[in-house]
């Protein structure tokens, strides 16, 4: 089934009444969505890297794009570029000199409770290296940032790769895959930062803790993704890992102890996730080399909002055999899986997804769609949650169509991703932003930045008559 073009997918009913009338409404349409700003950010020539490790976020006034080789800021109201510098220059401006040839694997997030941006990456690939962290000094990302460099491994037995970041009310955590140097084994490290220390006039990491050699402790195989706590709750910060090759396996840990003396505890497997195989490679037109699909590990942060945790990873659609996306919703306290499903298409391979949600259970998933009939393009899909907690996703939305094939293999790998970003707008809970890739020219990627607005459904109360002139409306919060 081919994707629909972007635009409004459902109409919204409205009424204007000047007299007593009787209405019989058999069906009220579900949430619609519209595309707001939809513009192209950085391209491969500007970045100089492949893959871009596509990442971004939004504050109250700015859109921030942070990818391999580039840090750019855009006006949130019109998409115009406000500033653009190299990723290395970003770190230098923040007071950090990246070791080795370059910094890479960036992540950036906005904390709406602290009104600050957080950024991380690592440096000196395949050698003794550092975890880089920075916090903006205000809610203006074009202003000053305070940056820090933390030795990723005290005995230089491993080097840090693929940092992943999240935050809670009290802490920020950066997890790292630690690959062995000189034959040393794989490990996992966690940098835990007290938020209170970095939100002062003189930010410091003096009380930050590097929890080293956590692989044996947790038993996780790869890539611990943290939650972003948009409830600002007193819950312990949790991280999740999709066990690659272990069908149906989702594991979690909790950062326990105190803010200044954290420990890893409450290691658990989340039961009930449906078993699916890892996704296959992704097709392109004209017999071009297949794109890497990213496997089934979790590649983007999980969203915690309204007591629910939303996550997503790659899977194989058992019907079409295409690369697809498995999403799930957990109860944040019990970790019970409340809802889950697969987003798939009969023609398209869907890869490198990210997910976010709002308090009403509206869900936005952004990803790349590609097939033998479709150049790699930027897509999204919107889900709605009913009063019983059931989730229904609409049609795939084409945000930016690819124009050619992409063949840029390194050591035989035609890498795309390695991840993407989808975030809730801190100024408007009906708006989301997604940062997705598409092929903008032959063998060239670009980042597409899209604003998606959810139009809440009209109240679905049964009623016999509407009295008084005008429109009777009621904004209902879901309870599920």
Rosetta blueprint (number, residue, H / E / L):
1 X L
2 X L
3 X L
4 X E
5 X E
6 X L
7 X L
8 X L
9 X L
10 X L
11 X L
12 X L
13 X L
14 X L
15 X L
16 X L
17 X E
18 X L
19 X L
20 X L
21 X E
22 X E
23 X L
24 X L
25 X L
26 X L
27 X L
28 X L
29 X L
30 X L
31 X L
32 X E
33 X E
34 X E
35 X E
36 X E
37 X E
38 X E
39 X E
40 X E
41 X E
42 X E
43 X E
44 X H
45 X H
46 X H
47 X H
48 X L
49 X L
50 X L
51 X L
52 X L
53 X L
54 X L
55 X L
56 X E
57 X E
58 X E
59 X L
60 X L
61 X L
62 X E
63 X E
64 X E
65 X E
66 X E
67 X E
68 X L
69 X L
70 X E
71 X E
72 X E
73 X E
74 X E
75 X E
76 X L
77 X L
78 X L
79 X L
80 X L
81 X E
82 X E
83 X E
84 X E
85 X E
86 X L
87 X H
88 X H
89 X H
90 X H
91 X H
92 X H
93 X H
94 X L
95 X L
96 X L
97 X L
98 X L
99 X L
100 X L
101 X L
102 X L
103 X E
104 X E
105 X E
106 X E
107 X E
108 X E
109 X E
110 X E
111 X E
112 X L
113 X L
114 X L
115 X L
116 X E
117 X E
118 X E
119 X E
120 X E
121 X E
122 X E
123 X E
124 X L
125 X L
126 X L
127 X L
128 X L
129 X L
130 X E
131 X E
132 X E
133 X E
134 X E
135 X E
136 X E
137 X L
138 X L
139 X L
140 X L
141 X L
142 X L
143 X L
144 X L
145 X E
146 X E
147 X E
148 X E
149 X E
150 X E
151 X E
152 X L
153 X L
154 X L
155 X L
156 X L
157 X L
158 X E
159 X E
160 X E
161 X E
162 X E
163 X E
164 X E
165 X E
166 X E
167 X E
168 X L
169 X L
170 X L
171 X E
172 X E
173 X E
174 X E
175 X E
176 X E
177 X E
178 X E
179 X E
180 X E
181 X L
182 X L
183 X L
184 X L
185 X L
186 X L
187 X E
188 X E
189 X E
190 X E
191 X E
192 X E
193 X E
194 X E
195 X H
196 X H
197 X H
198 X H
199 X L
200 X L
201 X L
202 X L
203 X L
204 X L
205 X L
206 X L
207 X L
208 X L
209 X E
210 X E
211 X E
212 X L
213 X L
214 X L
215 X H
216 X H
217 X H
218 X H
219 X L
220 X L
221 X L
222 X L
223 X L
224 X L
225 X E
226 X E
227 X E
228 X E
229 X E
230 X L
231 X L
232 X L
233 X L
234 X L
235 X L
236 X L
237 X L
238 X E
239 X E
240 X E
241 X E
242 X E
243 X L
244 X L
245 X L
246 X L
247 X L
248 X L
249 X L
250 X E
251 X E
252 X E
253 X E
254 X E
255 X E
256 X E
257 X E
258 X L
259 X L
260 X L
261 X L
262 X E
263 X E
264 X E
265 X E
266 X E
267 X E
268 X E
269 X E
270 X E
271 X L
272 X L
273 X L
274 X L
275 X L
276 X L
277 X L
278 X L
279 X L
280 X L
281 X L
282 X E
283 X L
284 X L
285 X H
286 X H
287 X H
288 X L
289 X L
290 X L
291 X E
292 X L
293 X L
294 X L
295 X L
296 X L
297 X L
298 X L
299 X L
300 X L
301 X L
302 X E
303 X E
304 X E
305 X E
306 X L
307 X L
308 X E
309 X E
310 X E
311 X E
312 X E
313 X E
314 X E
315 X E
316 X E
317 X L
318 X L
319 X L
320 X L
321 X L
322 X L
323 X E
324 X E
325 X E
326 X E
327 X E
328 X E
329 X E
330 X E
331 X E
332 X L
333 X L
334 X L
335 X L
336 X L
337 X E
338 X E
339 X E
340 X E
341 X E
342 X E
343 X E
344 X L
345 X L
346 X L
347 X L
348 X L
349 X E
350 X E
351 X E
352 X E
353 X E
354 X E
355 X E
356 X E
357 X E
358 X L
359 X L
360 X L
361 X L
362 X L
363 X E
364 X E
365 X E
366 X E
367 X E
368 X E
369 X E
370 X E
371 X E
372 X L
373 X L
374 X E
375 X E
376 X E
377 X E
378 X E
379 X E
380 X E
381 X E
382 X E
383 X E
384 X E
385 X E
386 X L
387 X L
388 X L
389 X L
390 X L
391 X E
392 X E
393 X E
394 X L
395 X L
396 X L
397 X E
398 X E
399 X E
400 X E
401 X L
402 X L
403 X L
404 X L
405 X L
406 X L
407 X L
408 X L
409 X L
410 X E
411 X L
412 X L
413 X E
414 X L
415 X L
416 X L
417 X L
418 X L
419 X L
420 X L
421 X E
422 X E
423 X E
424 X E
425 X L
426 X L
427 X L
428 X L
429 X L
430 X L
431 X E
432 X E
433 X E
434 X E
435 X E
436 X E
437 X E
438 X E
439 X E
440 X E
441 X E
442 X L
443 X L
444 X E
445 X E
446 X E
447 X E
448 X E
449 X E
450 X E
451 X E
452 X E
453 X E
454 X E
455 X E
456 X L
457 X L
458 X L
459 X L
460 X L
461 X L
462 X L
463 X L
464 X L
465 X E
466 X E
467 X L
468 X L
469 X L
470 X E
471 X L
472 X L
473 X L
474 X L
475 X L
476 X L
477 X L
478 X L
479 X L
480 X L
